[in-house]
Amino acid sequence: MTLITDITSRRAETDAALIPALVERFSPRAYDPDAVISDATVSTILEAARWAPSASNTQPWRFVVARRGTPEFTAVHDGLLGFNQVWADSAALLIVNIIQTTDANGAELRWAEYDLGQAVAHLSVQAQHEGLHTHQMGGIDGDKLRTAFGLDDRFRIVSVSAIGVLGDIDVLPEKLRERESAPRTRLSLDEIVIAGA
């Protein structure tokens, strides 16, 4: 396997022309530990999430936005599992992605997790457009995070997003360095489209 030495441009080799934010998007683990994201940019990426589509316009997504150096960031870090704790401290932001599972009458919001996925995707693409990178993490202790932020049983934590500016991969442990610089691959359209196209 040939490793990529310049991770600043890990452009996807697409079979069709896509917008730059999609072509250049990837999920790094090496972030600049000194980079700061402005309040205006944080608002912009959250605004992108706010305008994502949702079933019956329920908008069941909620977020905890934790800036590096704050008690909230420490609480999110403490809720990460395994090797995610090794690299995520350098991100400028850790965002906890949460769903509201029931409406005001107690009825299940059946599509909440799907809708959150769309909101986080919108946030990620906008972040990329703003010159940032995101990395989604499922290796989390959702119960610990829910307790840390005082969320009741209507809410379920689904994932955490690290957001920041690319950093030096040489600071990562060797195993993570290899993953960081491995070639990007995807299944072909023939493998994912069952019928049509």
C-alpha positions as CSV (number, residue, x, y, z in Angstrom):
1,M,0.0,0.0,0.0
2,T,1.3,3.4,-1.0
3,L,0.8,6.0,1.8
4,I,-0.2,9.6,1.0
5,T,2.4,11.9,2.3
6,D,0.6,15.2,1.7
7,I,-2.8,15.0,3.5
8,T,-3.6,18.6,2.8
9,S,-5.0,17.4,-0.5
10,R,-6.7,14.0,-0.3
11,R,-9.1,14.7,-3.1
12,A,-11.5,11.9,-3.9
13,E,-11.1,10.4,-7.3
14,T,-14.8,10.7,-8.4
15,D,-16.5,9.3,-11.5
16,A,-18.6,12.4,-11.8
17,A,-17.8,16.1,-11.1
18,L,-18.8,17.0,-7.6
19,I,-18.6,20.3,-5.7
20,P,-15.2,21.0,-4.1
21,A,-16.4,20.6,-0.5
22,L,-17.4,17.0,-1.3
23,V,-14.3,16.1,-3.4
24,E,-11.9,17.5,-0.7
25,R,-13.8,16.1,2.4
26,F,-12.1,13.4,4.4
27,S,-12.0,12.6,8.1
28,P,-8.6,13.4,9.6
29,R,-7.3,12.6,13.0
30,A,-4.4,15.1,12.9
31,Y,-5.6,18.6,13.9
32,D,-3.8,21.8,14.6
33,P,-3.9,22.1,18.4
34,D,-3.5,25.9,18.3
35,A,-6.2,26.7,15.7
36,V,-9.3,28.6,16.9
37,I,-12.6,28.6,15.0
38,S,-14.3,32.0,15.1
39,D,-17.8,32.4,16.6
40,A,-19.1,33.5,13.2
41,T,-17.8,30.3,11.6
42,V,-19.3,28.1,14.3
43,S,-22.6,29.8,13.8
44,T,-22.4,29.3,10.0
45,I,-21.8,25.5,10.3
46,L,-24.6,25.2,12.9
47,E,-26.9,27.2,10.6
48,A,-26.2,24.6,7.8
49,A,-27.3,21.9,10.2
50,R,-30.4,23.9,11.2
51,W,-31.6,24.0,7.6
52,A,-31.3,20.3,6.9
53,P,-34.4,18.5,5.9
54,S,-36.4,16.5,8.5
55,A,-39.5,14.3,8.6
56,S,-42.6,16.5,9.0
57,N,-40.1,19.4,9.8
58,T,-39.7,18.0,13.4
59,Q,-36.0,19.1,13.5
60,P,-35.1,16.5,16.2
61,W,-31.4,17.3,16.3
62,R,-29.7,18.9,19.2
63,F,-26.0,19.7,19.7
64,V,-23.5,20.4,22.5
65,V,-20.8,22.6,21.1
66,A,-17.6,22.2,23.1
67,R,-14.5,24.4,22.4
68,R,-11.0,23.1,23.2
69,G,-9.9,24.4,26.6
70,T,-13.4,24.5,28.2
71,P,-15.0,22.3,30.9
72,E,-17.5,21.2,28.2
73,F,-14.6,20.0,26.0
74,T,-13.2,18.0,28.8
75,A,-16.5,16.4,29.5
76,V,-16.9,15.4,25.9
77,H,-13.4,14.1,25.8
78,D,-14.1,12.0,28.9
79,G,-17.1,10.5,27.1
80,L,-15.0,9.3,24.1
81,L,-13.9,5.6,24.0
82,G,-10.6,4.0,23.0
83,F,-8.2,5.6,20.7
84,N,-10.6,8.5,20.0
85,Q,-9.2,10.0,23.2
86,V,-5.7,9.9,21.8
87,W,-6.2,12.3,18.9
88,A,-9.4,14.3,19.5
89,D,-7.9,16.7,22.0
90,S,-6.3,18.7,19.1
91,A,-9.6,19.4,17.4
92,A,-10.8,23.0,18.0
93,L,-14.4,21.8,18.6
94,L,-16.1,18.6,19.7
95,I,-19.8,18.6,18.9
96,V,-22.1,16.1,20.5
97,N,-24.8,15.0,18.1
98,I,-28.1,14.3,19.9
99,I,-31.6,13.2,18.8
100,Q,-34.9,14.0,20.6
101,T,-36.6,10.6,20.4
102,T,-40.2,11.6,21.2
103,D,-42.3,14.7,20.6
104,A,-44.1,16.8,23.2
105,N,-46.9,14.2,23.4
106,G,-44.6,11.3,23.9
107,A,-45.0,9.9,20.3
108,E,-41.8,8.4,18.8
109,L,-39.9,10.5,16.3
110,R,-39.2,7.5,14.1
111,W,-36.9,9.3,11.7
112,A,-34.9,11.2,14.2
113,E,-31.6,9.4,13.8
114,Y,-31.9,9.7,10.0
115,D,-32.7,13.4,10.3
116,L,-29.7,14.0,12.6
117,G,-27.5,12.3,10.0
118,Q,-28.7,14.7,7.4
119,A,-28.1,17.7,9.7
120,V,-24.5,16.5,10.6
121,A,-23.8,15.9,6.9
122,H,-24.9,19.5,6.1
123,L,-22.7,20.7,9.0
124,S,-19.8,18.7,7.7
125,V,-20.0,20.0,4.1
126,Q,-20.4,23.6,5.3
127,A,-17.4,23.1,7.6
128,Q,-15.4,21.8,4.6
129,H,-16.4,24.8,2.6
130,E,-15.2,27.0,5.5
131,G,-11.7,25.4,5.3
132,L,-12.3,23.1,8.2
133,H,-12.4,19.3,8.5
134,T,-14.6,17.0,10.5
135,H,-14.3,13.5,11.8
136,Q,-17.4,11.6,13.1
137,M,-17.0,9.3,16.1
138,G,-19.3,6.5,17.2
139,G,-16.9,5.3,19.8
140,I,-18.5,7.2,22.7
141,D,-20.2,6.5,26.0
142,G,-23.6,8.1,25.3
143,D,-24.9,7.6,28.9
144,K,-21.9,9.3,30.4
145,L,-22.3,12.2,28.0
146,R,-26.0,12.5,28.6
147,T,-25.4,12.6,32.4
148,A,-22.6,15.2,31.9
149,F,-24.9,17.5,30.1
150,G,-28.1,16.9,32.1
151,L,-30.1,15.4,29.3
152,D,-33.3,13.6,30.2
153,D,-34.5,10.3,28.7
154,R,-36.1,11.9,25.7
155,F,-32.7,12.5,24.3
156,R,-30.1,10.0,22.9
157,I,-26.6,10.8,22.0
158,V,-25.7,9.3,18.6
159,S,-22.1,10.5,17.8
160,V,-19.5,13.2,18.4
161,S,-17.9,15.3,15.6
162,A,-14.4,16.6,15.9
163,I,-13.9,19.8,13.9
164,G,-10.7,21.8,13.2
165,V,-7.9,22.7,11.0
166,L,-5.5,20.1,9.6
167,G,-2.4,19.4,11.7
168,D,0.8,17.4,11.6
169,I,0.2,13.7,11.2
170,D,3.7,13.0,12.7
171,V,2.3,13.7,16.2
172,L,-0.1,10.7,15.9
173,P,0.9,7.2,17.0
174,E,2.2,5.0,14.2
175,K,-1.0,3.0,13.7
176,L,-3.1,6.1,13.4
177,R,-0.5,7.7,11.1
178,E,-0.9,4.8,8.8
179,R,-4.7,5.1,8.8
180,E,-4.4,8.9,8.3
181,S,-2.3,8.5,5.1
182,A,-3.8,5.4,3.6
183,P,-5.4,5.8,0.1
184,R,-9.1,6.8,0.1
185,T,-11.4,4.1,-1.3
186,R,-15.1,3.7,-1.9
187,L,-17.3,1.0,-3.3
188,S,-18.2,1.5,-7.0
189,L,-21.7,2.7,-8.0
190,D,-22.3,-0.8,-9.4
191,E,-21.9,-2.1,-5.9
192,I,-24.2,0.3,-4.1
193,V,-27.0,0.9,-6.7
194,I,-29.3,-2.2,-6.5
195,A,-31.5,-1.1,-9.4
196,G,-31.7,1.7,-11.9
197,A,-29.1,4.4,-12.8
